[in-house]
Amino acid sequence: MGVRGLVLNTMFAGLDRSLKRLFAMNIVYAIFFYLVSPLFPLYLDALGISETRIGLILSLGSFTGAISTLLSGLMVDRFGKKPLLIRSVLVGSIGVAVIALVGNWLLIVPFWMMFHLSQSLFEPTRLAYIADRASDDNRGRLYGVMNLAWPVAGILGPVLSGKLAEGFGWNVVFGAAVGFCLVGILPLLGLEDTSSESMEGGSGFNRDYLGVLGLHFVFHVFLTTAIGIMNMAIPIYLADRFSLSYSTIGLFFTVSSIVTMVTQAPSGALSDRFGMKRTMLVFLGVVPFMYLVWVFSGNWVLLLVSYSLSMALWSMTWPASLVLVSEAVPASMRGTAISARMTGYRVGYTLGPMICGYLLQSVGGVSPFVAATVIFGAALPFGFRFREVSGVKPVPEAMVHDD
């Protein structure tokens, strides 16, 4: 066995057949996401839509995700995860297919909202499925390995999107995305559902945990508001300031995905080793300094490095933040807890583009990057109030599967 095979076997040790199927489906779905989402502001800009309206469109999509994410979490705790995953593929495919057929921004809005509805069905269901099949002492590592699907797809998606848009037009981009999304149904056909397992400990929403869920919700609202500002500002800023091509701008997202892929698996192990809260806050504390580079630097290569590092640091907190919220509630509420976290994500991604659109239209310059720096830093005090979770715990027999 070669070195590469040994590394892969070690990395994916502990993944049962269903988790491997879910990982394969996640890669295909993530390619679908990265073909559409990162460069979508440039598509809207090419239609002649103003920055304010671009921000409004992006925010309406995220608002849809914010509302539907919490509802999908409640459905995860009551119904099967496999049916929700299949529905997420179908909804996303329909939304993007229709976007390819219309050119008016008002007609784009409802189907862009469907695109976000698809994500809000997919992500909480995926995360709850992983939590159900993990043991207490490997949950951080398992999240780290499973989350590799996103950066792996992110290496291909943005650059492919830019190349297709330049060579063949945006309709080909959207058509390719729909094709990838529909292929994602195939790995799901043999997926073992975990609905009965997740319901063994009882079900129902417990009001005693509202405060804890609210704390995680607000924390992630601040974080993703800042990231939402950056995600909208960066493509437009790079095109206007440096006149970069679509494919070069896509390179920013691809390089950041490569760095994220390298750091994602170790991040879960570090969280298990040193504690979830401590690891998360150390990584997040560096991100605002990466954002400040955009305020002071006029070198796009340096901006590429700073953006890649900021996304790598942010992604290294995913396993820890997932464990912190899922361990803060009873097992029967995991779907709801993960959805509260994801709803915070969506609210932030709703507010971020609105703020960015206003700043680009009214202030201009590097004002979005200044705002992102301040807002991201404001999230950190909320994180200090989380209860620490160690990765080393007794393993309950009921939580052990084949992994």
N, C-alpha and C positions, 0 to 999 in steps of 0.2 A: 504493500500500500504506500503510495507516495505521500509526501508531506501535506499536499493540499487535501488529499482524502482523509488523512489523519486529523487535520484541523477541522474539516467539516463534520466528521464523525463525532469528535469531541464537542463541537459547538452545538450540534443537534441531538446529542445524547439526552434522553429524558423526554423527547417528543414522541408521543404515541402516534398511531396512524392518523387519527382524526386531526391532531394538531399539525401534522405535516400537510394534510389536505388543506387545512385552514391557512397555513403559511403560503402554500401555492396559490390559493385563491386570493390571498391578500396581496401578493405580488402583482397579479393580473389586475386587480381592482386599483391598486396604487398607480400602475402605469396609466390606467384610465384617468385617474385623478390628476396626475402630473402632466398628461397631455393637454388637459383643459385649463386647470386652475392657475398655474403660475403666470402664464402669458395672456390670460383672458383680458386684463386691463388694456393690453396693446391691441387686441381685437376690437374692443369697444372704442379705443382711441382712433383706430383706422376707420371706424364708421362715422367719425366726426363728432363724437359725443364729448361734452365738456367734462372737465375733471370732477366737478360737483355731481353731475349725473352718473359718472362712473362710480364715484364713491357711494351714491345712493343705490345703484344696482347691486354692487357688491354687498352693501349692508343689508339690503332686503333678503338676499340669499342667506346671509349669516343669521338674520333674524328668524327666518324660517327654520334653520337648523337649531337655533336656540330653543324655540318652542317645541319642536318635534323631538329633540334629543331627550328631554325629560320624559315625554310620553313614551318614547321607545324603551326607555329604561324600565318603566312600569310594566310594559308589555313583556320585556325580557324576563322579569320576575314571575310572570303569570303564564306565558306561552312558550313554545319551543323556540330555540335560537336558530336552528336550521331554516325554518320558514321565513324568519325575518331577514336572514342573510340573503336568501334567494330573492325576496321582495326588494331588497336594497339594490341588487343588480338590475332588476327590471325597471325600477323607477329611474335610476340614473341613466340607463340606456335611452329610455323614452325622452327624458329631459334634454339630453345633449343632441339626440337625433333631430328634434324639432328646432333647437337653436340653429342648427346647420341650414334649416330651410327658411328662416325668417331673418330680416335685416333691420327691422325697426326696433328701437330700444324698448319701447313699451311692450312689444310682443315677446321680446327676449326675457323680460323679468319673470313671468310665471314659470318658465321652463328652467331658468337659472335657479329659481327656488326649488324646483324638483331635483336638480342636481344636488343641492344642499340637503334636501330631505333624504336622498339616497345615503349620503354620508352619515346623517343622524340615525338612520336605521342600522347602518353597517358597523360603525365604530363601537358604540356601547355594547352591542351584541357580541362582537368579536372579543372585546376585553372581558366581558362577563364569562364567556366561554373559556377563555384562558384561565381565569381565576378559579372556575369550577374544577379544572383538571390539574391544578397546581397543588403542591404541598406547601406547608408553612415555611419550610427552610429553603425552598428553591423558587419562590414566587418572583422575587426581583430578577434573578437570572433568567427565568423563563420569559418574563415580559421583555427583557433585553434582547433575547434571541428572537422572539416572535416579532418584535418591532423592527428587526432588520429588514423586513419586507418593504417598508417604506423607503429607506435610503437606497436599497437595491433598485427599486423601480424609479426612484428619483434621479439615478444616474442616467437612465435612458430617456425618460419622459420629456423633460424640458427641452433638451437639445433636439430630440426627434420632432417635438412640436414646432420649434423654431425653424428647422430645416424644411419640414412639410409646408409650413405657412409661407416661407420664402419661395419655395419651388413650385407649389401646387395650389396654394390658397388655404384659407381657414376651413372651408368645407371638408377638405381632405383630412385635416387635423381632427375635426369632430367625428368624421366617419371612422377613422382609425380608432379613436377613443371608444366609440360604441362597439366596434368589433372586439376590442380587448375586454370590455366590460361583460359582454355576453359570454365570452369564453370562460369567465369566472364561475359560471354555473357548474361547469363540468367537475371540478374538484369537490364541489359541495354535495354531489349526488351520493357519495359514499360516506358522508360525514355522520358520525354518531351524535344524536341530539343529547343534550344534558338537562333538559327541562325537568325530568323527574328527579335527577340528582340535586339540582339547585333548590327544589321545593321540599326536601326532606326535613329541613329545620324549620318549616313553617313559612308563611308569607304575610305580607301586609306592611304598610308604612307605619313606622313608629315615630310619633312626634317628639320623643325624647332626644332624637338625633338631629333635629332641625338645626340647632346651633352649630353642631359640628359640620353638617353639610353646607350650611350657609358660609362658614369660614372658608371651606375649600372652594366654594362657588366664587366668593369675592376675590380670593387670591388669584384664581385663574382668569377672572374678568380683567384684572389689571395687567397680568402678563400678556394675554392675547390681544388686548387693546393695543399695546405697544407693538406686538408682532404684526397685527393687522395694519397698523400705520406703515410699518416697514415694508410689508409685502406689496402694498399698493404703490408706495412712493418709489421703491427701487427701480422697477422697470421703466416708469415714466421719467424718473430722474436720469437714469443711464442713457436713455434715448435722447433726451433733451440736452443734457450737459455734455455728453461724450459722443453723440451720434453713433452709438453702437448698433450693430445689426441684431435682428431677432435671435439668431443662433448664438451670438456672443452673449447676449443678455441671458439666454437660456443656460449658458455655461455657468453663470452664477449659481443657479439652482442645482445643476449637476455636480459641480465641485463640492458644494455644501453637502450634497447627498453622499458623495464618496467619503468625506470626512466623518459624516454621521454614521455611515456603515462601519467604519473602523472603530468608532468609539461606543457604539450602541451596546454590543454584547458585554464588554468590560464594565460598562456603567451599571448593569444589573448586578454583577459580581461585587463591585465596589460598594453598592448600596447594601447588599447582604452582609458585607464584611464590616463596614464602618457605621452603619445605621442609616436609615432612609432619610430622615429629616436633615441630619448633618451633611450628608452627601449632596442632597438637593440644594441646600442653601449656599454651600461653597461654590457649586457650579453656577448657580443663578447670579451670585454676587459679582461675577466677572462680566456678565453680558452687557450691562449699561456702558462699560468702558469700551466695548466693541462698537456700540452704537455711536459713541462720541467721535470715533474715527471718521464717520460720515459727515460730521459737522466741520471738521478741520482739514480733511485731506482732499486734494484734487487729483489724486492718482487712482485710476479705476482698478488697477491691479491690487493696490493696497486695500481698496474697498472690497474686492473679491475675497481677499484673505480675511478681513475683519468680519464680513458677513458669514463666511464659511465657519469661522471659529464660533461666532455667536450662535449659529444654528446647531453646531456640534455640542456646545455647552448646554443649550436648551434641551436638546434631545437626550442628553445624558441624565436628565432629571425625570424622564418619562417613567422608567420602572419604579423609582422611589415614590413619585407622586401617586402613581396607581396603587401601590401597596399601602401608602398612608391612608388613602381614602377608603380602600376596600377593607382594611383592618379596623377602621374607625366605627364600623357598624356590624350588626350580626350578618352571618352568611346569607340569610334569606333576603337581605336588603342590598346585596352587592350590586345588582343591576341598577337599582335606584341611586346608590351612592356614586357609581361610576358615571351615571347619566347626569347627576348634579355637577360633577366635575366637568363633563363634556358640555353641559349647558353654559357653564361659566366661560368655557372656550368660545362657544358660539356667540354669546353676548359680547365678548371682547372683540371677536372678529366682525360683529355688527357695528360696534362703536368706532373701531379703528379706521375703516375706510371713510366713514362720515367725517371724522376729525381730519383725516389726511386730505380728503377732497376740499374741505373748507380752507385748510392751511395752504394748499397748493394754489387755490383760486385767489385767496385774499392776501396771503403773506408771501408765499413763494420761497425760493431758495432752499435752505436746509432746515427750515422750520419744522417739517415733519420729523426729522431725525432728533431734533432737540426735544420735541414733545414725547417721542418714543422713549428716549433716555430717562426722562423724568418719571413717566408713567410706569415703566418697568421697575425702576428703583422703588417706587411707592408700594409695590406688591410685597416686597421682602418682609416688612414688619408683620404681615399677616402669617407668613410662613413660620415665623418664630413661635407662633402660638400652637402649632401642630403638636400632637403627641408623638414622641419618638417611637419607632418600631424597629426592633432588631431583626435581622434575617435568620438568627439562630434560635429555633423553637422546636419543641417536640412535634413530631409529625402525626396528626390524627389519622388513624387507620382509614376512616371514611373518605379522606381527601386524597388517598394514594390511588392512582390509576396505573397505567403502564409506564408512566414517566418517572 
